[in-house]
Amino acid sequence: MKLLVAIVNYRVAQLVIDCLHSIAPEIDTVPGMRVAVCENGTGDDSAERIQQAIDDNGWGSWCGLTALSDNLGFTGGNNAIIAPAMALPAPPHYVLLLNPDTIVRPNAFKALVDFMDQNPKVGIAGSRLEDPDGTPQRSAFRFHSPFGEFEAGLKLGLVTRLLRRWVVAPPVRDHAFETDWVSGASMIIRRETIDATGLLDEGYFTYFDDIDYCFNARRHGWPTWYVPASRIVHLIGQSSGVNAQAKRLPAYLLEARRRYFLKNHGAIYAATADACMIVGQSLWRLRVLLTGRKDTSPPHLLADSIRHSVFLRGFKLSDVRARP
């Protein structure tokens, strides 16, 4: 098998079906491509609806469905696809994690596979994510750091310019380049990278798992690249409920953030990152109060960030609780 595309569904069966419709014309662009859908314990008729679409459209030759009874999150759902595939006598050369809230542009998969074939030392590559009208989304990032957390909280132009080396989401570029991490909404992983790094860390459940995976792949000598020739429409937040609009961040996202810092950097670094985040957000709140400007932050962000910081939650590395 050349390429295994993994799609995890949770409460968005129609989006999965729409995504499969966009994939169907791309199957022949990468010989040896298979698609595996995991119905991740939604608890309704999602598995039946997806299987019916596969049968009615004649997709069975390249698409299969795995149905789970429990919601294992983005990480567990993908691992339910990846683990048995990697145990095959001839495992896939590449695994592509693809969100269900995506529409595949022509030759998007081929562009990623061709890039990986031509660059055997690259372990992971990510697509250019974009809005339906073609507007690019930021999908190549730097690793989170204390300076980056302070800049993101403060949102002050002068500070952003001074700390530009640590800004997590730099401006979009139009050419391929090495980056720290790419969005798991469309992320291809080399088989040898999976052998070295392992499966996704199910302790995250969802969020920060893609950052963690790219971080640990780099530790094993497998860098990450951004490949804008591969274009994927991403309907932001449709599968997770978290999008660009100002909604309160779910607890499991903030818990995943804490896990990432503790797991990969240790207690002192995690405490420094939390302190920088809290100070940055506090100064932003002060600016809002003094100037009367509109607060663009998610509701209760400062209080929630403090509540889920190591200062109140402690320094023990714990699994993120499943969302309802």
Beta strands, then each sheet from edge to edge (+ up, - down):
strand 1: 3-9
strand 2: 33-40
strand 3: 63-68
strand 4: 94-98
strand 5: 102-104
strand 6: 124-130
strand 7: 140-141
strand 8: 177-179
strand 9: 181-182
strand 10: 186-190
strand 11: 224-234
sheet 1: 3+ 2+ 1+ 4+ 10- 6+ 11+ 5-
sheet 2: 3+ 2+ 1+ 4+ 10- 6+ 11+ 8-
sheet 3: 7+ 9-
end
